[in-house]
Amino acid sequence: MKLARIALIGLFFISAAVSANYNRDQAMIVAQLNGIDIAYTSVGDVNAPAVLMIMGLSASHRAWPEDLINGLAAAGYRVILFDNRDTGESARLDALGKPSLRWQWLKSATGLKVVNPPYTLNDMAADSIALLDQLGIEKVHIVGASMGGMIAQIIAAEYPQRTASLVSIMSTTGARHLPRSKRQNKREGWSIEKLHDRGFYRSAIPRQFMAVVAAGDRSEQVRTISVPTLVLHGEEDTMLPPAHGLHTHELITGSTYISFPGMGHAMPAKLLPTILDAVKSHFSAATKAMMKVSSQ
């Protein structure tokens, strides 16, 4: 009876870990990675297959929809979220200076090369790899949105041995022939408190934007991606029009492309169940393919 009781208690704690309920206010852990503080948190069974979520320009982990994260955890994944440098509870790199956003935009628009950024997208990709090392995770599904999708593409290209699969959401290759972005002012007039509550940090934009424009056209790098890839894009996206997602798909051999009517440069709540199903199916197919290769 005593052994049975212990087993039941153990089963309870295992079940609790699997069904842990994520909310964006949960506590973060801060680790020094690549010489800077990076804040992270996770949900789900620590022994489950891992998923790393990478957010976009000026956004912390709080910008990810809670239903998406909880849906992945409920499907049996350990979901790891972190704050990119200059956002959330991670380090502010003000000592690196504040580039002129207008001047960097002008140089990018006219085809001038942007040099000497405070940091690069490759540096941000290295933050992700350092976090995986910190957690002792060898291989992970990478999910990136917007700028986070660019970082995720770099990880898949440069660290394929660490990448189980890639999901690139409303992102781009940076190719110069693609349609220009149209500025969106959806958060115009929001207070600093409201922006931070939703996970957005205007102070991060100059340095992160410079990292994006300094990366330039990454088409040749994206073309080398060989891991299973799912590309998701909104048909109403004006920040990065659908051609950006299509170009990513066209360059990655064997990738899957799904576009969503009514979706702009954000994931609307009504589409989250469909997006979640697509991502889960992609992870499952990638895992089966990986197991098939390892058994040969």
KOLKEMI-993109 format. One record per residue: x, y, z of N, C-alpha, C, O in turn. Coordinates in steps of 0.001 Angstrom, whole numbers, plus 500000, padded with zeros to 6 digits. Example, Ala and Ser with C-alpha at 12.3 -4.5 7.8 and 13.67 -1.06 7.14 Angstrom:
<recs>
513190494310507800512300495500507800513200496700507800514236496681508465 512850497750507080513670498940507140512900500030507870513409501138508039 
</recs>
This chain:
<recs>
500834498790500000500000500000500000500868501259500000500578502237499311 501952501203500803502819502364500885503468502651499541503550503810499132 503936501602498837504552501774497524503541502316496522503861503169495694 502305501801496611501257502267495700500978503755495911500776504509494960 500973504160497205500716505567497525501833506450496969501571507523496425 503080505993497109504229506746496588504128506873495071504400507927494496 503721505750494429503587505761492962502521506745492517502689507466491534 501406506763493267500327507701492921500768509146493091500422510005492281 501539509415494154502052510765494370502987511172493237502935512296492738 503850510222492839504765510499491724504013510769490445504363511678489691 502953509965490188502151510159488993501468511514489017501334512164487980 501035511945490195500406513255490322501363514369489909500996515280489166 502611514278490411503569515337490089503965515313488622504187516367488026 504057514122488029504354514029486602503236514655485793503497515411484857 501983514350486142500829514905485435500790516418485583500477517139484635 501114516897486797501104518341487031502129519030486155501882520118485636 503310518381485985504349518980485150503903519051483700504161520041483016 503226517992483223502798517933481833501718518964481558501721519585480495 500798519161482485499656520035482238499846521413482860498887522170483011 501113521743483227501385523037483845500792524148483002500927524151481779 500138525088483657499431526148482959500308527387482856500651527997483868 500669527755481632501521528910481421500710530197481465499599530262480939 501274531210482094500760532565481940501948533504481859503003533236482434 501774534596481147502908535464480846503467536175482066504521536805481981 502771536085483215503274536696484445504100535740485289504572536120486361 504284534514484834505003533576485677506472533981485802507016534702484966 507091533491486875508447533908487224509446533538486133509327532511485465 510435534417485980511517534197485028512789533821485782512955534159486954 513666533130485104515001532824485621515986533618484777515848533682483556 516976534221485419517969535020484690519306534280484717519814533924485780 519862534057483530521160533392483411522095534286482611521663534998481704 523369534244482950524336535012482161524800534146480997525440533111481181 524458534603479792524779533872478575525508534813477629525057535934477393 526614534368477097527412535214476199527741536571476840527833537591476156 527916536555478163528330537757478860527218538732479192527485539816479710 525950538362478900524829539246479240523739538435479937523695537209479829 522861539137480652521761538477481351520610538221480388520124539137479725 520183536968480318519032536582479500518015535915480421518338534967481138 516775536425480390515702535889481230514893534864480438514585535071479264 514552533745481106513790532701480433512824532035481394512942532171482611 511874531317480834510942530514481608510504529352480730510797529329479535 509805528392481315509338527264480505508068526674481104507711526952482249 507406525869480316506191525185480750506191523788480144506684523588479034 505639522824480873505576521453480380506600520556481048507444521014481818 506512519293480745507396518276481308508834518536480861509108518630479665 509753518652481823511146518963481485511798517854480668512822518087480026 511229516664480681511786515550479906511138515391478538511508514499477774 510169516253478224509468516166476949510301516797475835511225517560476117 509987516490474569510657517182473461510512518685473623509445519179473988 511592519411473348511621520844473638511285521697472419511587521345471279 510647522834472705510320523848471704510858525177472209510595525560473349 511607525881471374512138527200471740511403528265470939511375528220469710 510803529230471649510016530292471023510843531578470987511362532012472015 510966532190469801511766533409469637510880534511469081510340534390467981 510733535586469847509847536675469449510564537702468563511773537629468344 509763538673468056510246539601467056510722540939467595510972541095468790 510842541902466686511399543212466969510733543870468163509515544042468188 511522544232469136511132544947470364510254544134471296509783544668472300 510014542858471003509054542063471770509732541078472708510705540418472342 509203540988473927509653539985474888508791538726474733507932538649473854 509038537751475600508264536509475549506778536743475802505947535923475412 506438537852476451505047538129476806504165538329475572502941538250475672 504766538583474425503988538811473203503431537515472617502547537562471762 503929536361473060503385535097472563501994534866473154501801535079474351 501023534435472347499683534143472880499738532988473883500318531939473603 499137533189475036499159532157476071498507530861475583498977529773475917 497432530962474798496747529756474324497644528913473424497563527685473439 498491529565472648499420528832471790500434528067472626500712526898472362 500988528735473638501991528097474490501372526942475281501950525857475352 500201527173475871499546526116476642499122524957475748499147523801476173 498732525262474512498356524199473580499530523296473254499368522080473152 500710523876473089501903523069472814502300522241474030502684521079473900 502205522851475221502536522109476445501564520950476645501975519851477018 500268521193476397499263520147476561499462519023475552499052517887475793 500096519342474416500360518326473395501589517486473711501931516572472960 502261517796474836503375516962475266504751517535474991505724516790474876 504841518858474884506132519504474638506555520359475830505723520891476565 507855520474475996508389521454476940508628522738476148509445522756475228 507934523789476495508018525035475741508887526032476522508605526353477676 509940526506475868510890527421476486510721528794475845510763528933474623 510531529804476690510381531168476216511452532031476861511846531785478001 511924533037476142512924533924476732512762535330476174512118535546475147 513359536269476873513341537665476449514610537953475656515719537813476173 514441538357474392515600538776473613516342539889474340515743540658475091 517643539971474113518423541087474663517728542417474359517189542602473268 517741543317475300517105544637475225515601544619475469514953545656475332 515023543464475829513590543417476125513334542701477450514190541982477965 512132542918477987511683542184479169512642542280480331513093543365480698 512952541120480912513836541063482071515280540760481687516132540565482554 515551540722480378516930540524479921517691541847479935517112542909480166 519002541766479684519874542931479797519515544023478795519168543746477648 519606545278479256519525546440478375520954546819477985521800547057478847 521210546872476693522567547115476222522749548563475789523275548839474710 522306549490476647522384550918476349523817551384476135524058552349475409 524762550706476761526166551102476626526663550954475192527688551530474828 525942550183474374526341549990472978525879551136472086526176551160470892 525149552088472672524717553248471903523331553079471323522775551981471304 522777554197470845521449554206470258521538554710468825521612555918468598 521533553795467853521640554211466452520448555075466033519360554970466600 520672555925465035519589556738464482518692555869463623519101555400462562 517457555653464087516544554778463374516236555319461973516194554555461010 516024556626461860515702557229460567516841557047459567516613556726458400 518076557257460041519239557123459170519442555673458736519757555425457572 519269554703459647519426553295459287518348552873458290518624552120457357 517126553356458486516038553049457555516352553600456167516128552920455166 516870554825456101517202555451454826518298554673454114518211554435452909 519321554278454848520405553500454242519886552173453704520248551753452605 519029551514454493518462550244454057517619550421452799517704549614451873 516803551480452764515899551720451637516647552039450356516172551728449264 517828552666450483518590553060449297519668552048448925520435552268447987 519725550946449657520663549884449307522058550066449859522961549301449521 522252551075450711523559551264451330523790550202452404522859549814453109 525017549742452523525327548701453495525377549280454899526003550314455131 524724548618455818524755549004457225525889548246457900525923547015457876 526810548979458500527985548336459107528047548667460595527429549617461074 528804547860461293529056548057462724527788548203463566527668549160464330 526839547268463440525669547320464327526095547022465758527106546350465967 525347547507466748525691547198468145525770545698468392526624545230469146 524887544954467761524958543488467749524224543004466510523554543786465835 524348541729466212523805541175464977522735540124465259522570539677466394 522018539741464221521074538633464360521806537338464695521262536472465381 523034537207464212523828536020464566524159536008466054524192534946466675 524407537193466633524626537271468083523373536831468830523460536144469848 522211537225468323520953536860468973520680535360468809520129534727469709 521063534801467670520949533351467488521857532625468475521490531584469021 523048533185468698523983532582469656523421532619471075523721531737471880 522603533637471394521935533672472703521049532441472871521028531816473931 520320532104471812519430530937471861520224529653472093519844528820472915 521316529502471369522138528292471519522739528230472928522804527158473530 523171529366473445523719529403474808522659529021475831522965528369476829 521406529426475588520319529053476496520080527546476450519872526917477488 520109526970475257519955525517475150521086524796475892520853523795476570 522310525315475759523443524733476482523217524829477995523481523880478733 522731525979478441522456526189479866521465525157480388521600524671481511 520465524824479569519416523899479971519769522441479665519012521534480009 520898522219479029521307520857478700520448520223477626520246519008477632 519941521022476708519073520530475630519879520424474342520452521406473873 519915519234473784520726518995472598520026519430471321520637520027470435 518720519120471238517996519388469989516608519920470320515983519487471288 516124520873469499514885521557469847514148521976468583514766522260467557 512819522010468665512022522622467616512115524136467807511917524636468914 512416524862466733512586526311466812511383526991466176511045526708465027 510730527893466922509601528669466410509950530144466539510238530625467635 509925530866465414510249532288465449509218533102464710508714532685463667 508899534282465256507927535176464630508608536478464230509317537085465032 508392536909462978508924538171462460510447538181462582511098537299462021 511042539147463296512492539118463484512919537811464140513990537283463843 512074537288465036512367535993465654512436534883464627513191533926464797 511650535000463553511729534034462461513055534120461731513596533100461305 513588535332461581514899535508460962515971534837461815516844534139461299 515893535059463127516846534435464044516710532911463984517707532190463974 515463532434463944515222530994463871515796530409462581516349529309462591 515668531136461478516245530679460206517766530557460313518356529604459804 518397531530460980519850531488461153520252530269461976521233529598461656 519493529980463041519793528806463865519680527529463028520556526665463077 518590527420462259518382526216461440519485526047460406519873524924460084 519995527170459883521042527105458865522419526845459473523193526040458954 522717527531460576524056527475461154524238526400462232525355525966462512 523116525979462830523178524950463886522176523837463581521314523556464414 522261523198462416521266522169462071521267520995463034520243520340463224 522421520729463645522520519615464592521738519889465870521459518962466631 521380521146466116520613521508467311519134521732466994518339522003467893 518766521618465715517430521980465261516634520752464832516964520112463834 515582520424465589514704519310465213513794519706464058513522518900463168 513325520946464077512520521476462978512430522987463144512783523539464186 511949523641462092511826525101462074510397525496461737509785524936460828 509866526475462486508597527118462132508889528618462009509223529281462991 508757529131460794509022530537460505507679531238460298506969530954459333 507336532148461201506017532793461183506162534256460788506949534988461387 505400534686459776505356536067459282506741536704459263506955537789459804 507690535990458617509075536427458596509552536617457157508741536683456234 510872536704456970511422537075455673512852536582455508513519536231456481 513310536560454261514708536261453940515532537539453852516762537487453837 514862538680453793515553539953453635515960540264452207516690541225451966 515492539456451250515856539684449844515355541052449383514241541459449712 516192541757448617515881543130448242514741543242447233514125544303447129 514445542184446492513377542271445492511978542171446114510978542409445436 511911541821447398510612541633448040509935542979448319510621543991448458 508586543005448403507865544261448629508317544964449900508623544318450903 508356546286449853508759547073451008507718546974452120506526546804451868 508199547085453348507296547075454493506551548395454591507085549453454258 505315548318455049504552549520455353504451549640456863504071548696457556 504798550821457358504806551023458805503397550857459363502419551330458785 503319550162460516502048549980461193502072550725462526503075550701463239 500974551378462855500894552177464073499836551642465042499168552413465731 499693550324465087498642549747465921498823550055467398497852550089468153 500074550282467814500324550541469240500585552024469526501030552393470613 500296552868468517500473554305468695499569554796469832498388554451469876 500108555584470731499318556131471825499296555268473071498799555702474110 499834554032472988499890553185474179500894553768475163501936554291474767 500571553674476439501514554099477471502662553099477567502551551962477108 503772553543478174504910552646478384504485551430479189504916550312478909 503630551650480199503170550552481052502382549523480255502566548319480433 501499549999479373500700549076478566501574548333477567501395547135477352 502517549041476957503438548396476017504212547283476714504308546171476194 504761547575477883505548546579478609504675545409479054505117544260479023 503443545692479465502533544625479866502264543672478713502155542462478911 502159544218477514501928543387476327503216542791475772503190541954474870 504354543239476330505627542639475928506420543424474916507293542856474260 506150544731474754506846545516473733507700546608474374507280547265475326 508914546790473830509899547706474392510459548586473278511333548168472518 509941549810473195510370550725472135511870550991472184512502551201471149 512433550981473379513861551271473520514735550245472816515898550519472520 514182549058472544514955548001471878515018548201470366515890547640469702 514111548988469827513962549059468369515225549514467642515623548844466689 515892550624468035517050551058467246518133549996467099518618549759465992 518521549351468204519595548360468118519131547093467400519871546538466589 517914546631467690517431545425467024517169545671465543517461544811464712 516618546842465203516378547148463800517688547214463022517759546768461877 518719547767463644520023547823462980520565546414462742521207546160461723 520311545499463679520727544102463485520018543502462275520618542753461506 518728543838462110517949543316460979518488543849459662518748543073458742 518661545177459555519085545741458277520538545390457966520906545265456798 521372545229459007522764544835458777522856543413458226523801543083457509 521869542566458560521861541185458056521626541154456553522108540254455865 520885542137456042520670542230454604519952541029454021519089540428454660 520320540693452802519708539571452088520347538266452563521527538016452316 519562537444453242520059536171453773519628534981452918519618533846453393 519275535236451672518717534184450815519626532963450687519163531825450768 520911533205450489521828532071450308521944531253451586522082530031451535 521890531920452720521920531197453991520640530396454173520687529224454547 519491531024453909518201530344454048518124529145453113517541528119453466 518707529266451923518691528178450946519363526917451471519064525818451003 520267527061452436520992525890452959520209525131454023520636524057454446 519077525662454461518308525010455531517793523656455043517151523555453997 518087522634455816517704521273455415516785520596456422516312519486456177 516524521251457554515649520646458560514192520807458121513892521707457337 513277519956458607511852520117458270511370521517458636511581521982459756 510722522183457683510363523592457882508905523855457528508399523387456508 508247524612458392506887525089458168506924526604458127507432527242459048 506383527185457054506337528640456903504875529082456996504033528633456218 504585529961457950503228530474458156503217531978457907504127532690458332 502177532462457212502131533888456901500694534363456768499815533612456348 500469535612457128499151536211456991498969536839455620499867537514455117 497820536621455022497556537170453691497336538673453726497414539335452691 497057539225454917496830540671455043498024541371455693497895542502456161 499165540719455727500348541296456357500897542433455480501262542212454325 500949543640456037501535544763455307502944545073455801503736545672455073 503264544671457030504616544866457542505611544026456731506642544525456279 505284542754456561506053541855455692505026541142454806504503540097455193 504732541692453626503703541123452756503943539644452451505067539163452591 502907538923452038502992537472451841504153537010450969504641535894451147 504605537833450038505732537446449178506968537098450003507789536289449571 507111537700451187508256537408452055508198535961452553509206535254452543 507022535530452982506869534144453426507013533174452275507628532118452425 506454533516451128506555532644449955508001532459449517508404531361449131 508777533533449578510181533425449181510944532511450128511784531725449689 510661532605451419511270531691452393510951530244452025511837529390451996 509687529986451747509229528638451376509913528155450103510340527003450026 510017529021449113510607528629447822512077528266447955512578527421447213 512774528899448897514204528646449053514507527379449848515572526784449677 513586526961450711513859525818451596513233524563450996512012524407450989 514065523692450505513606522466449863512737521641450808513121521374451947 511560521239450320510673520376451099509853521085452149509118520433452891 509952522414452239509195523148453260507711523186452915507321522987451764 506899523444453921505444523577453759505061525031454007505558525665454938 504159525558453152503720526941453283502216526978453518501442526364452784 501814527714454561500387527902454844500141529393455032500816530044455830 499172529931454295498802531330454467497413531406455083496603530492454931 497148532503455778495907532645456527495159533909456098495654535015456318 493975533768455491493157534940455184492791535675456471492503535051457492 492804536987456412492409537773457576493499537970458602493273538636459612 494680537410458376495790537557459323496778538581458800497234538487457660 497115539574459644498126540552459312499434540182459967499829539017459958 500124541182460548501407540913461193501202540653462687501806541294463546 500339539700462951500025539248464307499201537985464164498685537688463087 499077537242465255498289536010465233496969536249465951496931536258467181 495877536445465197494584536719465845494072535515466615494309534370466230 493368535783467708492882534723468591492053533683467847492149532493468145 491243534111466885490363533177466193491135532179465326490617531116464986 492374532525464973493184531622464145494132530749464960494763529846464413 494238531008466267495202530265467072494977528752467052495951528005466964 493712528263467131493543526801467056494068526210465754494658525130465758 493859526911464637494335526428463338495854526463463283496485525521462803 496444527553463776497907527669463803498498526591464696499490525959464333 497898526375465862498380525353466795498342523974466157499302523213466280 497258523642465482497152522336464830498227522161463765498813521086463636 498484523221463003499502523150461952500886522922462549501668522127462026 501189523616463640502497523483464274502659522097464894503712521475464755 501628521613465574501698520273466174501884519202465108502692518290465283 501152519301464013501292518329462921502701518361462340503273517323462007 503247519562462224504611519720461707505624519064462640506503518332462183 505510519318463931506423518706464898506336517181464836507354516489464846 505118516674464774504914515223464739505554514604463504506227513577463596 505346515227462353505926514712461105507448514775461153508122513851460699 507992515863461702509443516006461793510038514941462708511098514388462416 509353514656463817509828513639464759509819512259464118510766511491464282 508745511939463382508664510649462707509762510499461667510359509429461539 510031511569460923511078511532459916512441511328460559513271510579460043 512671511995461689513941511879462412514133510457462945515230509903462883 513045509875463469513119508498463987513389507499462863514114506522463049 512802507754461706513001506866460555514453506876460111515032505832459810 515044508087460075516446508211459675517367507529460689518315506842460308 517082507723461989517946507157463029517877505640463089518807504992463571 516763505062462595516605503607462639517231502906461438517345501681461414 517625503677460465518203503081459246519685502750459427520322502245458503 
</recs>
